[in-house]
Amino acid sequence: MNLKNMINTMLVATIMTACSSTVIPIRTQQDANYSSLTQNFNEANLWGKWLTNMPRETTSSVTLNKDYSLTTNTNRVGTYTIKKDSIIMYYPDATARGRLLEQTDARLYILWGDADAVKYYRQE
């Protein structure tokens, strides 16, 4: 074994020893804690069309109307209610409950259920 290979072997062994003694927690979306990220809805800034993927992608959207009705890009129609930081969407065959994590003029961030956080964007 030449000197270069011996140094590389010692370096790898040192790194492996150092890394094995350090515990690095890996967080997944399932165990994310969103409890400190909540805020109340600004209803006046809520109305209008929201894209559900990216600001330039117009194929998936929901439109929230001032009269608390809603429509989706797939022509699903329903109603919604707002109570502080919560939104409930009522469809004929389902109900979706979400909690607002963040709202700006151009973006909504809503936690649906316990672990599915979705960002919504105003169309650019």
Buried (B, 14 or more C-beta within 10 A) or exposed (E): EEEEEEEEEEEEEEEEEEEEEEEEEEEEEEEEEEEEBBEEBEEEEBEEBBBBBEBEEEEBBBEBEEEBEBBBBEEBEBEBEBEEBBBEBEBEEEEBEBBBBEBEEEBBBBBBEEEEBBBBBBEE
